[in-house]
Amino acid sequence: MKHYPCILTIAGSDCSGGAGIQADIKTISALGAYAASAITAITVQNTCGVTGIHAVPPTYIQGQIQAVMTDIPPISVKIGMLNDAGTIRAIAESLHRFTPYYKYIVLDPVMVSTSGCKLIEDDAIEALTSLLMPLATLITPNLSEAEVLTGKRIATIPDMEKAAKELLAFGSQAVLVKGGHLNEAEMCDVLYIKGEDRPHLFSSPKIESRNTHGTGCTLSSAIATYLALGKPLEEAVRKAKAYVYQGILSGKDVHIGEGHGPLNHFFAPVPLRVNEELRMKN
């Protein structure tokens, strides 16, 4: 029996199309996989910023997850914007319930938008660390998020390495600390995998562009997709970073909106893949 490799993204909706669910679906589709979604919040935003957030009731979030899991079981789950503790609890309960249906979870602990708008309530951070991080294959905090989670300033690559190792204590199998905001000529991300002695470092030249809206969403979705396509974690991160780099490079001279525009997700789209093996639903 043929099937499409499916990735379920659980995140907020961005009406301007650059981040959130919209960026996730674009990314998953561009890489040749099938995207399903569960929307956690409806945001009012554009390239200039976020002006409103309306949370979806937890029962409807659980309903969306159940509808996908019981009909189109995903190989990977990507989790993005989670505005409040009730949402986080609802998702954690659903993921525990449907554990046999998926293989990987990539958690992007979104706390602040590209334009600097806060996207998560204070009490949600404790729920995030205690309920969802222990379930994750990988968490992908940026520098600001890693500082919030560790309570320490991160200003150098050695700081990032220490933070990544420290964040493993929350229970995920691996941590990717993203260094895009370091004041360096090159961008460097640090991947620490539980049980390994040394981190993996991924460096690339910095691209001067204001079109960086949704890069974190795109990266985590790409990693989830490559994991679903059978790539080992380190390779999935490497390929995802290359995809984001090319997306930024190919979209840097395009004018969309008056603020932070999106990258170009479809610079080299891949046809939707079809796998031959049968995936059984429990």
N, C-alpha and C positions, 0 to 999 in steps of 0.2 A: 504494500500500500504506500502510495506517495504522500508526502506532506511537506508543508513549508515550515522551516524553522521559525518558531514564534517567540517573540520577546514581548512581555507585558510591561508597560511603563505605567507607574503609579505616580502622578505628579499634578501640579497645577496647570491651568490653561492660561496661555499668553495670547490675548486677542490680536496682538501685533505680529504674531507668527515667528518671532525670533528665538524664543526660549521655551522652557516648560514642555508640556505635552506636544506642542507643535514642532519644536526642535527635535524632540525624541523620535517622533514618527518620521520626520524627514530623514534623520540619520539612519534609523533602522531600515527604512525603505531604500535609501541610497546604497546601503551595504548589502542589499540583496536578501533581506529577511522580512518576515511578516510582523507587523506592529499591531498589537492590541493595547487598549488603554483603560485606566481607571482614573477619573479626574477627582482630585482632592479639594480643589478650590478654583473659583473663577476670579481671575485678577483683571483689574482695569489698568492697563498699562500700554505704553508704546516705547519707542526708542529713547524717550526722554525720562521715563521713570514710571513708578507704580503709584497709582492714586487711590486704589481700592482693592480690598480682598474680601471675597464672600466664600466662606467655607462650605463645602458640600457636607450634608449631614452624614455622620459615621455609618448609619445603616445603609445609605445609598453607596458609600464607598465599598462597604463589604459586599453589597449586592453586585456591584460592577466586577469586583474580583472573583466572586463565585461564578458569575455568568461566564467569564472567560475561562477560569480554571476547569470548569466541568464540561466545557465544550471544545475549547482550543487550548489544551494545556501547554503553557510556555516552557521553553528550556531555561530561559533567563528571566529574572524580574529586575527591572530598574526602578529605584525609588528616588524621587526628587523632592519637590517642595511639600512640606508637611507643616501646616500653620499652627496646629494646636495639639495638646496632649490627647484629646479625645480621638482625633484622627489617627494619631500614632498607635493608640491602643487598639483601635478597630483594625488597622492594617496588621499589627502583630498577631492578633487573634486569627485573622484570616490566613496569614502565612503559616501559623502553627497548624491550622486545620487542613491546609492543602499541601503540606510538606512533600508528599510523594509525587506531586504534580510538576514540580520544577526542580532544577539542579543548582542554579546559581542565583545569588542576589547581589546586585551592585547598588550600594546606598550612597547617594550624593547628599550630604547633610546641608542642604541649602538654607542659609540664614540671612544673607544680604544679597540683593540684586546687584547687577553690574553698575547701575546708577546710584547705588548706595542706600537703597530702601530696605528697611528691616522686613523680613518675610516670615518670621517665626516668633511665637509668644515665648516669654521667659520660662514658663513652666513646662514647655514642650521639650526643652533641651534635656532635662533629666529623663523624661520618658524615652526620648530618642536614644540616649546612651544605654539605658537599662533594658529596653524592650526590643529595639530593632538592631542595634549594632551587634549583639551576640548572634544574630541570625545571618549576618552578612558575610558573603564571600570576600567582598572588598568594600571599603569606605573610601570616599574621594574628597576629603576636605581641602579647601584652598587655605592660604596662609591665615586669613582672618578667622576662618572657622576652626582651624587647628589651634589658634591662640585661645579662642573661647573654650575649646574642649580641654586644653591642657592647662590653661591659666598662666601661660608663659609667653613672653615675646619671642617671635621667630624672625630673625633678620639675616640669617646666613644658611648656607647649605648644610653645615654641621648641625645647626639648630633644627633644620627640617628632618634630618636623620634621627635625631634624638626624639623629636615629636612623633614621628611615624612609629618608632619602636614603642614609645610610651602609650600611644593610642591603641596599640594591640591589646592593652589591658582591658579595653571595653568589650572584647570578645570576638571581634571579627577575625577572619582567617588572614586578612592582609589589609594594609593601609597604603594609600597613595596620597601623599601630601603634594599639592600642586603649587609650584613656585612662580607662577606668572607675574606676581606683584613684587618680586624681589628687584632691587635696583641693580641689576646686572645686565651685561650686554647679551647674555644668553639666558633662555628660560631653562629651568631645571626642575623636574619632578622627581620625587623620591618614593620608591615602592619598597615596603618592608613586608615580607611574607613570613608568617608564623613558622618557627622551626628553622629558619635560615639565619646564618651568622651575619651576613652582610646585606645591605640594601642594594637595590638596583637603581641606578641613576639614568634619567632620560633627559638629554640636553638637545636644544635646538636654537637656532638664531631667533632673536626677537624680531617680530614683524611690526613695523610702525603702522598702525591702523586703528581707527576709531570703531571699526566694525567687529566688535568682540562680544556682542550681546548673545548670550546662550552658549558660550563656549564650554562652560562646566557641564551643562545639560547634555550637550553634544558629545563630550568626551565620555561621560559615564554611560550614555546610551551606546556609543560605539564599542566600549569595552564589553558591555553586556551582550552585544550582538556578536562580537568575535568569540566570546566564550560559548555562545549558543552554536556557533559554526565549528566548534571543536578545537579552538586554539587554546594552548596552555596560558595561564594567567599572565606571565611575563610577556609572552608574544602578543596576547590580546591587548595589553596596555601599550606596547610598542606600536602596533598597527593602528590602534585608536588615536594615539598621539600624532602619528603621521597623517592620518585622515583629517584631524582638526587643523594641523599645520597647513595642509594644502587648501583646506576650506577657507582659512583666514587669508592665505596668500592670494587665492583666486578671487576673493571678494573684497579685498582691501580698497580698491578704487571705485567701488560701486556706491552710489548715494541712495540710501533708503532711510528716510526719516531724518530728523534734525538732531538726534542724539547718538547713542551707540547702536549702530546698525548690525544686522546679522552677518555671520559668515556665509559662504556659498556651499550649502550642503550637497548640491548636485553637480559638482565640478567634474565628476567621472562616475556616474551611477552604474551599479551592477544589476543585471537582470535578477528578478526574484528567483531564488534557488529552490530546487525541489529535491528533497531527500527520499531515498527509497525505503529506508527502514521504517518499521511500524512502531509508533509510540502508543503504548497502552494506557488507558485511563483506569484509575483505581475506583 
